[in-house]
Amino acid sequence: MLDDDILRRNRRDVLTAGSALGLAALAGCVGTTDDDDGYTIGMVDSLTGSLADFGERNQNAVEIALEHVNEVGVKGEELDIIIEDSESESQPGLSAAQKLVEQDNVPFLIGAVGSGVSMAIYDSVISGTDVVQLSQSSTGVNLTDEPGLLRMSPSGQTQSIALAEIIEEDGYDEVAVTSINDDFGDSLYDAFEEAYEGEIVYDNVHDSDESSYNSLISSMDSSGADAWLFITYQSEFTTMVNDMDSGGYGDDVQLYGADSNRGDSVLEGTPEGSMDGMKLVEPGVPEDQDNYLDFAEAFEAEHGEAPTSWSAFAYDCVVTAALSIEAADEFTGAALGDVVRDVTRPEGQEVFTYEEAHEILEDGGTADDIDYQGVSGPIDFDENGDPRGTLMVLEVQDHDYVSLGLRES
């Protein structure tokens, strides 16, 4: 084991994201928030940058959700979404949110993907206002500390606990860990460290967008651990896998990863077989539930590929927003905030589509009368703004992701 003073960096020294300001409404329909012209909400998504794989599937799901909602209508009108690009970074994400809230006057904001971006938006733009913020994909543990920031995907703490259990179940009592130097990486690492009963023999953070991680991979190899855990993003992990392959590292090592390691760009950017056997954990979806099957069929027919759990979360964000508008007394952030939790609560009648829920509301029902069961599964936001959730375990086989089944969180 190498000297801790050399290997460990201050995990609280979080990387401050930054990039040049640049705003563009890259998708969506720009409208007003006046009822006579329909209802317009906002969305901050990762259309470019390190989390663009998530953003692409989000947008594909949003298209389908809007089709399903607008086939029925929202109080007789259509729902529009103004979509802005966070570039997967905090500063562009903040600028995007400021435009949506301060210029477009949206009372409901879906966003963002990265946990650090979501937190930055909440702290600097949403906090102190009545605007409802609902993240489509953020799993950072620290979001639980902000009950006003809702999220559709479950906390990453559940992933960290599951990864600790799986590594132990696979017989590894030592592990080498590297995590991205931001809120997401820091919070998931802390949760893993608390849950893992073995010894973490190597622990180091890494910055984003490095051209090479050879030194990091070499140090992980020198640790002697036969299990390596990566808590990072797709582009960074792709570089790491290529460094492992070119350097001859990791041939006899079992790899593990968080949800953010997975993506088509990783498969496309790494050599065949370079990750085979790797296990990953990500939020799961009810793959045998009728509404999910219908959603998956529509998604594949429209986009030529199966949806991921992140696609389902984005779809449910749009439906939840539409149901909140339908149930609220007026189209304001305060009124939407009063009902957004209730439309998914178990006290109401279980409904599995927007159309079913809309019928109850249109007939005089209230938010308390419906319990929307999402295509991602039961939502049931708790007092911290966190949903219920299950986890899916995946394994890389023949350079593809294969489900090993759901695991209770």
C-alpha positions as CSV (number, residue, x, y, z in Angstrom):
1,M,0.0,0.0,0.0
2,L,1.4,3.4,-0.9
3,D,1.9,6.3,1.6
4,D,-1.5,7.9,2.4
5,D,0.0,11.4,2.3
6,I,1.0,10.9,-1.3
7,L,-2.2,9.1,-2.4
8,R,-4.9,11.1,-0.6
9,R,-6.0,14.6,-1.6
10,N,-8.4,16.7,0.4
11,R,-11.8,15.3,-0.6
12,R,-13.4,18.5,0.5
13,D,-11.4,20.5,-2.0
14,V,-14.1,20.4,-4.6
15,L,-13.4,21.5,-8.1
16,T,-15.1,24.7,-9.0
17,A,-16.6,24.2,-12.4
18,G,-16.4,27.0,-14.9
19,S,-16.6,27.7,-18.6
20,A,-17.3,30.5,-20.9
21,L,-20.8,31.9,-20.8
22,G,-23.0,30.8,-23.7
23,L,-26.7,30.6,-23.9
24,A,-28.9,29.1,-26.6
25,A,-32.4,27.7,-26.6
26,L,-31.3,24.5,-28.3
27,A,-34.6,22.8,-28.3
28,G,-38.2,23.3,-27.2
29,C,-40.8,25.8,-28.0
30,V,-40.5,29.4,-26.7
31,G,-43.8,30.6,-25.5
32,T,-45.3,32.7,-22.7
33,T,-46.6,31.7,-19.3
34,D,-50.0,33.1,-20.1
35,D,-52.8,30.5,-20.0
36,D,-54.3,31.8,-23.2
37,D,-51.2,30.8,-25.1
38,G,-50.7,27.4,-23.3
39,Y,-48.4,26.6,-20.4
40,T,-44.6,27.0,-20.7
41,I,-42.1,25.6,-18.3
42,G,-38.3,25.4,-18.5
43,M,-35.7,22.7,-18.6
44,V,-31.9,22.9,-18.1
45,D,-30.3,19.8,-19.7
46,S,-26.9,18.5,-20.7
47,L,-27.1,18.9,-24.4
48,T,-23.3,19.1,-24.7
49,G,-20.4,18.4,-22.4
50,S,-19.4,15.3,-20.4
51,L,-23.0,14.3,-19.6
52,A,-24.4,14.7,-23.1
53,D,-25.3,11.0,-23.3
54,F,-27.8,11.6,-20.5
55,G,-29.1,14.8,-22.2
56,E,-29.7,13.1,-25.5
57,R,-31.9,10.4,-23.9
58,N,-33.6,13.0,-21.8
59,Q,-34.6,15.0,-24.8
60,N,-35.8,11.9,-26.7
61,A,-38.0,11.1,-23.7
62,V,-39.2,14.7,-23.3
63,E,-40.5,14.6,-26.9
64,I,-42.6,11.5,-26.2
65,A,-43.9,12.9,-22.9
66,L,-45.0,16.1,-24.6
67,E,-46.8,14.1,-27.3
68,H,-48.6,12.1,-24.6
69,V,-49.5,15.2,-22.6
70,N,-50.6,17.3,-25.5
71,E,-52.8,14.6,-27.0
72,V,-54.9,15.1,-23.9
73,G,-54.2,18.7,-23.1
74,V,-53.5,20.7,-19.9
75,K,-56.7,22.6,-18.9
76,G,-57.5,22.6,-22.5
77,E,-54.2,24.0,-23.6
78,E,-50.8,22.7,-24.7
79,L,-47.6,22.3,-22.6
80,D,-44.4,23.8,-24.0
81,I,-40.9,23.6,-22.7
82,I,-38.1,26.0,-23.2
83,I,-34.9,24.0,-23.1
84,E,-31.4,25.4,-22.3
85,D,-28.0,23.8,-22.4
86,S,-26.0,23.5,-19.2
87,E,-23.0,22.3,-21.2
88,S,-22.7,19.9,-18.2
89,E,-21.0,22.7,-16.2
90,S,-22.2,24.9,-13.3
91,Q,-21.6,28.3,-14.8
92,P,-23.5,27.8,-18.1
93,G,-26.1,25.9,-16.1
94,L,-26.6,28.9,-13.9
95,S,-26.9,31.3,-16.9
96,A,-29.4,29.0,-18.5
97,A,-31.5,28.9,-15.3
98,Q,-31.3,32.6,-14.8
99,K,-32.6,33.2,-18.4
100,L,-35.5,30.8,-17.8
101,V,-36.5,32.2,-14.5
102,E,-35.8,35.9,-14.9
103,Q,-36.5,36.4,-18.6
104,D,-38.9,33.7,-19.5
105,N,-40.6,33.7,-16.1
106,V,-41.2,30.0,-15.9
107,P,-42.7,28.9,-12.6
108,F,-41.5,25.3,-13.0
109,L,-37.9,24.3,-13.9
110,I,-36.8,20.8,-14.8
111,G,-33.0,20.5,-14.2
112,A,-30.3,19.6,-14.1
113,V,-28.4,16.4,-14.9
114,G,-25.2,16.9,-12.9
115,S,-25.7,17.2,-9.1
116,G,-23.3,20.1,-8.8
117,V,-25.2,22.0,-11.5
118,S,-28.6,21.3,-9.8
119,M,-27.2,22.5,-6.5
120,A,-25.7,25.6,-8.0
121,I,-29.0,26.5,-9.8
122,Y,-31.0,25.9,-6.6
123,D,-28.6,28.0,-4.4
124,S,-28.2,30.9,-6.8
125,V,-31.5,31.0,-8.8
126,I,-34.3,29.1,-7.2
127,S,-33.8,29.5,-3.4
128,G,-35.9,32.4,-2.1
129,T,-38.3,32.2,-5.0
130,D,-41.5,30.2,-5.5
131,V,-40.2,28.5,-8.6
132,V,-40.4,24.7,-8.5
133,Q,-37.2,22.9,-9.3
134,L,-37.3,19.1,-10.2
135,S,-34.0,17.5,-11.3
136,Q,-34.3,14.8,-13.9
137,S,-31.1,12.9,-13.1
138,S,-29.1,14.3,-10.1
139,T,-28.1,11.6,-7.6
140,G,-25.7,13.5,-5.4
141,V,-26.3,12.7,-1.7
142,N,-26.2,16.4,-0.7
143,L,-29.4,17.2,-2.6
144,T,-31.3,15.6,0.3
145,D,-30.2,18.5,2.5
146,E,-32.3,20.9,0.3
147,P,-35.9,19.7,0.6
148,G,-37.0,22.5,-1.8
149,L,-35.0,20.8,-4.6
150,L,-37.0,17.8,-5.8
151,R,-35.5,15.1,-7.9
152,M,-36.9,12.2,-9.9
153,S,-33.9,9.9,-9.6
154,P,-33.1,8.4,-6.2
155,S,-30.1,9.5,-4.1
156,G,-26.7,8.1,-5.1
157,Q,-26.3,7.0,-1.5
158,T,-28.4,3.9,-2.4
159,Q,-25.9,3.2,-5.2
160,S,-22.9,3.6,-2.9
161,I,-24.4,1.2,-0.3
162,A,-25.3,-1.3,-3.0
163,L,-21.8,-1.1,-4.5
164,A,-20.2,-1.7,-1.1
165,E,-22.4,-4.8,-0.6
166,I,-21.8,-6.2,-4.1
167,I,-18.0,-5.8,-3.7
168,E,-18.2,-7.6,-0.4
169,E,-20.5,-10.3,-1.8
170,D,-18.0,-10.9,-4.6
171,G,-15.3,-11.6,-2.0
172,Y,-13.2,-8.5,-2.1
173,D,-12.1,-7.1,1.3
174,E,-9.8,-4.5,-0.3
175,V,-10.6,-2.0,-2.9
176,A,-9.0,0.9,-4.8
177,V,-11.3,3.9,-5.4
178,T,-11.1,7.0,-7.5
179,S,-13.8,9.6,-7.7
180,I,-14.4,12.8,-9.7
181,N,-13.5,16.0,-7.8
182,D,-16.9,17.5,-7.4
183,D,-20.0,17.3,-5.2
184,F,-21.2,14.2,-6.9
185,G,-18.0,12.3,-6.6
186,D,-17.4,13.5,-3.0
187,S,-20.8,12.6,-1.7
188,L,-20.9,9.1,-3.3
189,Y,-17.4,8.4,-2.1
190,D,-18.4,9.4,1.5
191,A,-21.4,7.1,1.4
192,F,-19.4,4.2,0.0
193,E,-16.6,4.7,2.6
194,E,-19.2,4.6,5.4
195,A,-20.9,1.4,4.0
196,Y,-17.9,-0.6,2.9
197,E,-16.7,-3.0,5.6
198,G,-13.4,-3.9,3.9
199,E,-10.3,-1.7,3.5
200,I,-10.0,1.1,1.0
201,V,-6.3,0.7,0.2
202,Y,-6.2,3.5,-2.3
203,D,-8.3,6.6,-2.5
204,N,-7.7,9.6,-4.7
205,V,-9.8,12.1,-6.5
206,H,-9.3,13.2,-10.1
207,D,-10.2,16.3,-12.1
208,S,-12.4,16.3,-15.2
209,D,-11.3,16.5,-18.8
210,E,-7.7,15.3,-18.4
211,S,-6.1,14.1,-21.5
212,S,-4.6,11.2,-19.6
213,Y,-5.0,9.5,-16.2
214,N,-2.0,7.2,-16.6
215,S,-0.5,8.2,-13.2
216,L,-3.8,7.6,-11.5
217,I,-4.2,4.1,-13.1
218,S,-0.6,3.2,-12.3
219,S,-1.2,4.1,-8.6
220,M,-4.3,2.1,-8.5
221,D,-2.4,-0.9,-9.9
222,S,0.4,-0.4,-7.4
223,S,-2.1,-0.5,-4.5
224,G,-2.4,-4.3,-4.9
225,A,-6.2,-4.2,-4.8
226,D,-8.0,-6.7,-7.0
227,A,-11.2,-4.6,-7.0
228,W,-11.3,-1.1,-8.5
229,L,-14.2,1.3,-8.1
230,F,-14.7,4.3,-10.4
231,I,-17.0,7.1,-9.4
232,T,-16.7,9.4,-12.4
233,Y,-18.3,10.5,-15.7
234,Q,-18.4,9.0,-19.1
235,S,-15.7,11.0,-20.8
236,E,-13.2,10.7,-17.9
237,F,-13.9,6.9,-17.6
238,T,-13.4,6.4,-21.3
239,T,-10.0,8.0,-21.0
240,M,-9.2,5.8,-18.0
241,V,-10.2,2.6,-19.8
242,N,-8.0,3.5,-22.7
243,D,-5.1,4.2,-20.4
244,M,-5.6,0.9,-18.7
245,D,-5.7,-0.9,-22.1
246,S,-2.6,0.8,-23.5
247,G,-0.6,0.4,-20.3
248,G,-1.5,-3.2,-19.7
249,Y,-3.2,-2.4,-16.4
250,G,-6.2,-4.1,-14.9
251,D,-6.2,-7.4,-16.7
252,D,-6.8,-9.4,-13.5
253,V,-8.8,-6.7,-11.8
254,Q,-12.6,-6.6,-11.1
255,L,-14.0,-3.3,-12.1
256,Y,-17.0,-1.6,-10.5
257,G,-18.7,1.7,-11.3
258,A,-21.5,4.1,-10.5
259,D,-24.4,5.0,-12.9
260,S,-22.5,7.9,-14.5
261,N,-19.8,5.6,-15.9
262,R,-22.3,4.0,-18.3
263,G,-23.0,5.3,-21.8
264,D,-22.9,4.5,-25.5
265,S,-20.0,6.9,-25.8
266,V,-18.0,4.7,-23.4
267,L,-18.6,1.6,-25.4
268,E,-17.8,3.4,-28.7
269,G,-14.7,5.0,-27.3
270,T,-13.0,2.0,-25.8
271,P,-11.5,-1.2,-27.2
272,E,-13.7,-4.3,-27.5
273,G,-13.4,-6.4,-24.4
274,S,-11.6,-3.8,-22.3
275,M,-14.4,-3.6,-19.7
276,D,-15.9,-7.1,-19.9
277,G,-16.9,-8.3,-16.4
278,M,-17.3,-4.8,-15.0
279,K,-20.3,-4.4,-12.7
280,L,-22.3,-1.1,-12.4
281,V,-25.3,0.0,-10.4
282,E,-27.9,2.5,-11.6
283,P,-31.4,3.4,-10.7
284,G,-33.8,0.7,-11.9
285,V,-37.2,0.8,-13.6
286,P,-40.2,-1.5,-13.6
287,E,-39.5,-3.3,-16.8
288,D,-42.6,-5.5,-16.6
289,Q,-45.0,-2.7,-15.8
290,D,-47.5,-1.9,-18.6
291,N,-46.9,1.8,-18.7
292,Y,-43.1,1.3,-18.9
293,L,-43.5,-1.2,-21.7
294,D,-45.7,1.2,-23.6
295,F,-43.2,4.0,-23.1
296,A,-40.3,1.7,-24.1
297,E,-42.1,0.7,-27.2
298,A,-42.8,4.3,-28.2
299,F,-39.2,5.3,-27.4
300,E,-37.7,2.5,-29.5
301,A,-40.1,3.1,-32.4
302,E,-39.2,6.8,-32.5
303,H,-35.5,6.7,-31.7
304,G,-34.4,3.2,-32.7
305,E,-33.0,2.2,-29.3
306,A,-34.2,1.2,-25.9
307,P,-34.6,3.8,-23.3
308,T,-32.6,3.9,-20.1
309,S,-33.8,4.6,-16.6
310,W,-32.7,8.2,-17.1
311,S,-35.0,8.4,-20.1
312,A,-37.9,7.3,-17.8
313,F,-37.0,9.9,-15.2
314,A,-37.1,12.7,-17.8
315,Y,-40.5,11.5,-19.1
316,D,-41.9,11.4,-15.5
317,C,-40.6,14.9,-14.9
318,V,-42.7,16.3,-17.7
319,V,-45.8,14.3,-16.7
320,T,-45.4,15.4,-13.1
321,A,-45.2,19.0,-14.2
322,A,-48.3,18.7,-16.4
323,L,-50.3,17.1,-13.6
324,S,-49.2,19.8,-11.2
325,I,-50.4,22.5,-13.6
326,E,-53.7,20.6,-14.1
327,A,-54.2,20.3,-10.3
328,A,-53.1,23.8,-9.3
329,D,-55.5,26.7,-8.7
330,E,-53.3,28.9,-10.8
331,F,-50.1,28.8,-12.9
332,T,-47.7,30.2,-10.4
333,G,-44.7,28.7,-8.6
334,A,-46.4,28.9,-5.3
335,A,-49.6,27.1,-6.5
336,L,-47.5,24.4,-8.3
337,G,-45.4,23.9,-5.3
338,D,-48.5,23.2,-3.2
339,V,-49.5,20.2,-5.4
340,V,-46.3,18.8,-7.0
341,R,-45.7,16.3,-4.2
342,D,-49.4,15.4,-3.8
343,V,-49.9,14.2,-7.4
344,T,-47.5,11.3,-6.8
345,R,-48.5,10.5,-3.2
346,P,-49.9,7.0,-2.3
347,E,-53.0,8.5,-0.6
348,G,-54.6,8.9,-4.0
349,Q,-55.9,6.5,-6.6
350,E,-53.1,4.8,-8.5
351,V,-52.9,6.0,-12.1
352,F,-50.3,4.9,-14.6
353,T,-50.7,7.4,-17.4
354,Y,-51.2,11.1,-17.8
355,E,-54.6,10.5,-19.4
356,E,-55.9,8.4,-16.4
357,A,-54.8,11.1,-14.0
358,H,-56.2,13.9,-16.2
359,E,-59.6,12.3,-16.2
360,I,-59.8,12.4,-12.4
361,L,-58.6,16.0,-12.2
362,E,-60.9,17.1,-15.0
363,D,-63.9,15.5,-13.2
364,G,-63.3,17.7,-10.2
365,G,-60.7,15.6,-8.4
366,T,-57.8,17.2,-6.6
367,A,-54.1,16.4,-6.3
368,D,-54.8,14.3,-3.3
369,D,-57.1,12.1,-5.4
370,I,-54.3,10.8,-7.7
371,D,-51.1,8.8,-7.2
372,Y,-49.2,8.9,-10.4
373,Q,-47.2,5.7,-10.8
374,G,-44.4,6.8,-13.2
375,V,-42.9,4.8,-16.0
376,S,-39.8,4.9,-13.7
377,G,-41.9,3.4,-10.9
378,P,-43.5,4.8,-7.8
379,I,-42.3,8.4,-7.1
380,D,-43.8,9.4,-3.7
381,F,-41.5,12.4,-3.0
382,D,-40.6,12.4,0.7
383,E,-40.1,15.4,3.0
384,N,-36.6,15.9,1.5
385,G,-37.7,15.9,-2.1
386,D,-36.3,12.4,-2.7
387,P,-38.3,9.7,-4.5
388,R,-38.7,6.0,-3.9
389,G,-36.5,3.9,-6.1
390,T,-35.0,0.5,-7.0
391,L,-31.6,-0.3,-8.4
392,M,-30.4,-2.3,-11.4
393,V,-27.2,-4.2,-11.4
394,L,-25.5,-4.3,-14.8
395,E,-22.5,-6.3,-16.1
396,V,-20.4,-5.6,-19.2
397,Q,-20.6,-8.7,-21.4
398,D,-19.1,-8.8,-24.9
399,H,-18.7,-5.0,-24.7
400,D,-22.3,-4.3,-24.0
401,Y,-24.4,-3.6,-20.8
402,V,-26.4,-6.6,-19.6
403,S,-28.9,-6.4,-16.8
404,L,-28.3,-8.8,-13.8
405,G,-31.7,-7.8,-12.3
406,L,-33.2,-5.4,-9.9
407,R,-31.9,-4.9,-6.3
408,E,-33.8,-3.3,-3.5
409,S,-32.4,0.0,-2.4
